[in-house]
Every structure is written in C-alpha cells, then in structure tokens.
Amino acid sequence: MKRALLIASFGTTVPQAARELAALETALAAAAPGWTAARAYTSGMVRRILARQGQPVDSVAEALARLKAAGAEEVFVQPTHFLSGIEYDKLRAEAAAAAEGFARLRVGRPLLDSTEAVRQLADILAGLHPARQGQAVVLMGHGTTAGANLVYPAMQAVLDLAGRPDIRVGTVEGWPTLAEVCGQLAVRPGVGRVKLAPLMLAAGDHVLNDMAGDGSDSWKNVLAAEGYQVECVLHGLAAEQAVRQMYADRLREELVD
C-alpha cells in the first residue's frame, strides 16, 4: 500500500517562521519511514499571500487531491496545531470531505490534547527558561474563542504546581490577556526584568508585531511602560529540538494504531 504523510500547519508568510515549520516537517518525516511526506497550510489568507509571491502551498483539500492522483492509498494527516480549536476543526472537515477514494485516511491529534501533553510541554518550557533572580518569563500564546483555550490556564496551573510561578502565560486572542499577566507581575516583589517568549510554533506575524513590535500596544512596549527591562525571544517552539521530538514521538505512537 502506498502511504503518505500530509503535514498540515496554519502556515506563515515570514521566512524565518517558514524555516522553523520546515524543521518540524523534517523531524516528522524522519519519524515516518516508508511514508511519503507532503505539506499543506490551513490558512487561506497565508496561502493567497504566498501565491502572489510565487510560493504556492496547497490547502489540505488540494494536497489530498494530489496524493490521490499520485496513487496514495493510505494517508495520515499530521496537524502541527497546538489546540483542538477552530483551525483544527476546519482541517478535520476538509480531510473528511476528501476521504473518498483512499483505502484509509486518518487525522492525527493536536499536540496539547491531554493533561500528559500539557505537562510534558510545560516541563520543556521550564527547561528552556531557567528561573533567575529578579526575572519573570512571559509566554505569549495565540488563544482561541473555542473551548480549547482552557489549555492556556491549564499550562499556567502546571507551571505553578511545578514551582515555576515566575513563568506567566498569556494570549493574544484568548484568555489570560496581557492585562491579566501584568496584574500578576505587579504582585511579584523584586521583578525588574521580563523575558518575553512565544508560546507559538513559529515566530511569525504575531511574534514580530504583537509581541516584539515597535507599536505602543506590543507586549514588549506595554511591559516596558510598566517599568520592566524586556528581553524578547524571537524564535518559535519549532526551533527547539525537544519540541520537535515531542511531535515526532506522538506521530510514531499514532502511526502504529
């Protein structure tokens, strides 16, 4: 049976972020020997911009059509999404609509779909950001209106229980917000420095603008206005080998089902 691994990401128009996603794709392909790897982006806006730049990337439906035409019989769609949110639901719907004609088509789970996974990523994050006297770490996640946004406060709870209340989790489009993070920092005595880092897979537009941009409402400048000395981490989690390994290990487990 001809088998294909379709790696589906939200996508990005930022070259560095694209390289970070490509590094994750490489790790996932290596975890699936005997499977032909392909790429899809779920964001229509990202695909349209890339197409205008002469860098087209398939949607999930387009990628599955290509794989079908190439003779693939079994397909595993591996999402790189963190949450079971809106983009993941859209991915599942597109895959289901294109399933006819394949002997088997499965869609993998988002990364943070269990307590165990949240705890594992929290442990990785704690290792990436060691505790330092006088410093807090603020992690900027995307956030969602879907119920899966509960992953962010769950991540905060895991970090607190692990003895790392110096790491605070916030979101751009969900909850907790930056205002709530600032309120938490204000009651921590002796904190003069903030290390600001993405809780996102790649350092795309949100990281470069919402987190570290020059606008007065960027997280960097809001925290600076609060009196903190701010250091920005300008790479996404896909740049971290431990995170890529977490994805690869999950894929190996799912492929044997």
C-alpha positions as CSV (number, residue, x, y, z in Angstrom):
1,M,0.0,0.0,0.0
2,K,1.4,3.4,-0.9
3,R,1.4,5.6,2.2
4,A,1.6,9.4,2.5
5,L,2.1,11.7,5.5
6,L,0.4,15.1,5.0
7,I,1.8,17.6,7.5
8,A,-0.7,20.4,7.9
9,S,0.2,23.7,9.6
10,F,-1.6,27.0,9.9
11,G,1.2,28.5,7.7
12,T,3.2,31.7,7.7
13,T,4.4,34.4,5.3
14,V,7.5,35.1,7.4
15,P,10.7,33.5,6.0
16,Q,12.2,32.6,9.4
17,A,9.0,31.2,10.6
18,A,8.7,29.1,7.4
19,R,12.2,27.7,8.2
20,E,11.0,26.8,11.7
21,L,8.0,24.9,10.3
22,A,10.2,23.2,7.7
23,A,12.5,21.9,10.5
24,L,9.4,20.4,12.2
25,E,8.3,18.9,8.9
26,T,11.8,17.3,8.5
27,A,11.6,15.8,12.0
28,L,8.1,14.4,11.4
29,A,9.1,12.9,8.0
30,A,12.1,11.2,9.7
31,A,9.7,9.7,12.3
32,A,7.6,8.1,9.5
33,P,10.0,6.0,7.3
34,G,8.2,4.5,4.4
35,W,5.7,7.3,4.2
36,T,5.9,10.0,1.5
37,A,5.8,13.4,3.2
38,A,3.7,16.4,1.8
39,R,2.8,19.8,3.1
40,A,-0.4,21.8,3.5
41,Y,-1.3,25.1,5.0
42,T,-4.8,25.6,6.5
43,S,-4.8,29.4,6.4
44,G,-6.4,30.7,3.2
45,M,-5.0,34.2,3.8
46,V,-1.5,32.8,4.1
47,R,-1.8,30.7,1.0
48,R,-3.1,33.7,-1.0
49,I,-0.2,35.9,0.0
50,L,2.3,33.2,-0.7
51,A,0.7,32.5,-4.1
52,R,1.1,36.2,-5.0
53,Q,4.8,35.9,-4.1
54,G,5.2,32.9,-6.4
55,Q,5.4,30.5,-3.4
56,P,2.2,28.5,-3.6
57,V,1.4,26.0,-0.9
58,D,-1.5,23.5,-1.1
59,S,-4.6,23.6,1.1
60,V,-5.5,20.3,2.8
61,A,-8.0,19.5,0.0
62,E,-5.5,20.3,-2.7
63,A,-2.8,18.3,-1.1
64,L,-5.1,15.3,-0.7
65,A,-6.2,15.5,-4.3
66,R,-2.5,15.5,-5.4
67,L,-1.8,12.5,-3.2
68,K,-4.8,10.6,-4.6
69,A,-3.7,11.4,-8.2
70,A,-0.2,10.1,-7.3
71,G,-1.7,6.8,-6.2
72,A,-1.5,7.1,-2.4
73,E,-3.8,4.6,-0.8
74,E,-3.3,5.3,2.9
75,V,-2.9,8.9,4.2
76,F,-2.1,10.1,7.7
77,V,-2.8,13.9,8.2
78,Q,-0.5,15.2,10.9
79,P,-1.5,18.6,12.2
80,T,1.1,20.8,13.8
81,H,-1.7,22.8,15.6
82,F,-1.4,23.0,19.4
83,L,-5.1,23.0,20.2
84,S,-8.3,21.4,19.1
85,G,-9.6,24.8,18.1
86,I,-11.1,26.4,15.0
87,E,-8.3,25.7,12.6
88,Y,-8.1,22.0,13.7
89,D,-11.8,21.6,13.3
90,K,-11.5,23.0,9.8
91,L,-8.7,20.6,9.0
92,R,-10.7,17.6,10.1
93,A,-13.7,18.7,8.0
94,E,-11.6,19.2,4.9
95,A,-9.9,15.8,5.3
96,A,-13.3,14.1,5.8
97,A,-14.7,15.7,2.7
98,A,-11.7,14.3,0.7
99,A,-11.6,10.8,2.2
100,E,-13.4,9.1,-0.6
101,G,-11.0,7.1,-2.9
102,F,-8.4,6.4,-0.2
103,A,-8.3,2.9,1.4
104,R,-7.6,4.7,4.7
105,L,-7.3,8.3,5.8
106,R,-6.7,9.4,9.4
107,V,-6.2,12.8,11.1
108,G,-3.8,13.0,14.0
109,R,-4.5,14.8,17.2
110,P,-3.4,18.3,18.1
111,L,-0.3,18.4,20.3
112,L,-1.9,19.6,23.5
113,D,-4.9,17.3,23.7
114,S,-4.3,15.7,27.1
115,T,-3.1,16.5,30.6
116,E,0.0,14.5,30.0
117,A,0.9,16.5,26.9
118,V,0.4,19.8,28.7
119,R,2.6,18.7,31.5
120,Q,5.3,17.5,29.0
121,L,5.4,20.8,27.2
122,A,5.4,22.7,30.5
123,D,8.4,20.7,31.6
124,I,10.1,21.6,28.3
125,L,9.3,25.3,28.7
126,A,10.6,25.3,32.3
127,G,13.9,23.9,31.0
128,L,14.1,26.4,28.2
129,H,13.6,29.3,30.6
130,P,15.5,28.6,33.9
131,A,14.5,30.6,36.9
132,R,16.6,33.7,37.5
133,Q,16.6,36.1,40.4
134,G,14.7,39.3,39.6
135,Q,13.3,37.9,36.3
136,A,9.9,36.8,35.2
137,V,9.2,34.9,32.0
138,V,6.1,35.8,30.0
139,L,4.9,33.4,27.3
140,M,2.7,34.7,24.6
141,G,0.2,32.2,23.2
142,H,-2.3,32.7,20.4
143,G,-5.5,32.0,22.2
144,T,-8.9,31.0,20.7
145,T,-12.6,31.5,21.2
146,A,-13.0,27.7,21.2
147,G,-13.2,25.7,24.5
148,A,-9.7,24.5,23.8
149,N,-8.4,27.9,25.1
150,L,-8.6,26.2,28.5
151,V,-5.1,24.7,27.7
152,Y,-3.5,28.1,28.5
153,P,-4.7,28.4,32.1
154,A,-4.0,24.7,32.4
155,M,-0.4,25.3,31.4
156,Q,-0.2,28.1,33.9
157,A,-1.5,25.7,36.6
158,V,1.0,23.1,35.7
159,L,3.9,25.6,35.9
160,D,2.6,26.9,39.3
161,L,2.4,23.4,40.7
162,A,5.9,22.7,39.4
163,G,7.3,25.6,41.4
164,R,7.6,28.0,38.5
165,P,5.2,30.9,39.2
166,D,7.8,33.1,37.7
167,I,6.6,31.9,34.3
168,R,3.3,33.6,33.3
169,V,1.1,32.5,30.3
170,G,-0.9,35.0,28.3
171,T,-2.7,35.0,24.9
172,V,-3.2,37.5,22.1
173,E,-6.7,36.4,21.2
174,G,-7.9,34.4,24.2
175,W,-7.5,34.3,28.0
176,P,-5.5,35.1,30.0
177,T,-4.8,38.5,28.4
178,L,-1.7,40.7,28.7
179,A,-3.5,42.9,31.2
180,E,-4.0,40.0,33.5
181,V,-0.4,38.9,33.1
182,C,0.7,42.5,34.0
183,G,-1.5,42.3,37.1
184,Q,0.2,39.0,38.1
185,L,3.6,40.5,37.6
186,A,2.8,43.6,39.7
187,V,2.3,41.5,42.8
188,R,5.6,39.6,42.4
189,P,8.2,41.5,44.5
190,G,11.7,42.1,43.2
191,V,10.9,41.5,39.5
192,G,12.7,44.1,37.3
193,R,13.3,42.1,34.2
194,V,10.9,40.2,31.8
195,K,11.9,37.6,29.3
196,L,9.2,37.6,26.7
197,A,8.9,34.5,24.5
198,P,6.4,32.9,22.1
199,L,4.2,30.0,23.2
200,M,3.7,29.5,19.5
201,L,5.2,27.1,17.0
202,A,6.8,29.7,14.7
203,A,7.9,33.3,15.0
204,G,5.5,34.8,12.5
205,D,3.5,38.0,12.4
206,H,2.1,37.7,16.0
207,V,5.6,37.3,17.4
208,L,7.2,40.0,15.3
209,N,4.4,42.6,15.7
210,D,2.1,41.8,18.6
211,M,4.9,40.5,20.9
212,A,8.1,42.4,19.9
213,G,6.9,45.1,17.5
214,D,7.6,48.8,17.7
215,G,3.9,49.8,18.3
216,S,2.9,51.2,21.6
217,D,0.5,48.2,22.1
218,S,3.1,45.5,21.5
219,W,3.7,43.3,24.5
220,K,7.3,44.4,24.6
221,N,6.4,48.1,24.9
222,V,3.5,47.6,27.2
223,L,5.7,45.7,29.7
224,A,8.5,48.4,29.2
225,A,6.0,51.1,30.0
226,E,5.2,49.2,33.2
227,G,8.9,49.7,34.2
228,Y,10.3,46.3,33.2
229,Q,13.6,45.7,31.3
230,V,12.3,43.4,28.5
231,E,14.3,40.8,26.6
232,C,12.5,39.2,23.6
233,V,13.0,35.6,22.3
234,L,12.4,35.8,18.5
235,H,12.1,32.2,17.5
236,G,9.1,29.8,17.8
237,L,9.0,26.5,19.6
238,A,9.5,24.5,16.4
239,A,13.1,25.8,16.6
240,E,13.6,23.7,19.8
241,Q,14.7,20.1,19.3
242,A,12.8,19.0,22.4
243,V,9.5,20.3,20.9
244,R,10.2,18.7,17.6
245,Q,11.0,15.4,19.4
246,M,7.6,15.7,21.2
247,Y,5.8,15.9,17.9
248,A,7.8,13.1,16.4
249,D,7.2,10.8,19.3
250,R,3.5,11.5,19.1
251,L,3.4,10.7,15.4
252,R,5.2,7.4,15.9
253,E,2.6,6.4,18.5
254,E,-0.3,7.2,16.3
255,L,1.1,5.5,13.2
256,V,1.1,2.1,14.9
257,D,-2.7,2.3,15.7
